[in-house]
Amino acid sequence: MDQATLNRALATLVAAGGGGEPPARWLLVDVAAQLATLLHGRDPVATWPVSTAAAGLDAREGSGGTPPGAHRIAQKIGGGARHDAIFVSREPTGEVWDGRPDPRDLILGRVLTLDGCQEGVNRGPGVDTLARLVYLHGTNHEHRIGEPCSHGCVRLRRADIAALFDLVAVGDPVVIV
């Protein structure tokens, strides 16, 4: 993560009403670098490669883009689930992915739902992150992590989403730039 990206993310937090100082714990998703970084204040704690949307940054409903701006973790779903547990509509199906190639975009292991914090940017009619069902989640397409290829969500390796899940709480800020 470079200083310019950190400064843009901090400016986004301030614009969203986050005050002048960075939060004690927050997540920065850097779309250009395809990285998610957990920070304590300004200090990076851990970094994971991700895949964001093939359509780029775009909050509009139907765009298939990853919504930019400040968000909060709305829900943590899947604590204690197997890393290969399959989720549909934020619910475990009872099935597990067998590891074979599968063209479907499976949601695996853990789910962190996002709620936009910026009216007209990622919250409200036509741009609402929560209504668009955009998450951070594990994927069966781990070989594509690091390239923008999702339909809007932020995909992580199954082990990485499990690690991140254990380090964050509902309400923690997530800034996507």
PEHUZI-V439483 format. One line per field, one symbol per residue. phi: phi as a letter, one per 30 degrees, with the letter a starting at -180 (. if undefined). psi: psi as a letter, one per 30 degrees, with the letter a starting at -180 (. if undefined). burial: + if it has 16 or more other C-alpha atoms within 10 Angstrom, else -. A space follows every 10 residues. Layout:
# PEHUZI-V439483
phi: ???
psi: ???
burial: ???
This chain:
# PEHUZI-V439483
phi: .cdddddddd ddddddjdid cdddbacccc dddhbcbdbc iccdcabbdb bcdddidacd eididdddjd bbddbcbjei dddcdccbhi bddicbddid ebddcdcbib bcdcbdccei cbbjeibded ddicbcadbd cddcejbdbd ckdccbdddd ddddedccbe jddbccb
psi: kleeeeeeee eeeefgggaf klleklkkjj eefhkkkkkj cgkkelkkkl kakfgajkfk kffglkklak lkjekjkgkf llfgkkkkhg kkfflkkgfl kkflikjkdl kjlkkkfjkf egklkfgjee efhklklllf hffgkfkjgl geljklleee eeeeeffllk fkkkkj.
burial: ----++--++ +++--+-+-- -++-++++++ +-+++++++- -+----++++ +++--+++++ +-++++++++ ++++++++-- --+++++--+ -+----+--- -----+++++ ++++++++-- +++---++++ ++-+++++++ +--+++++++ ++++++++-+ ++-++--++- -++++++
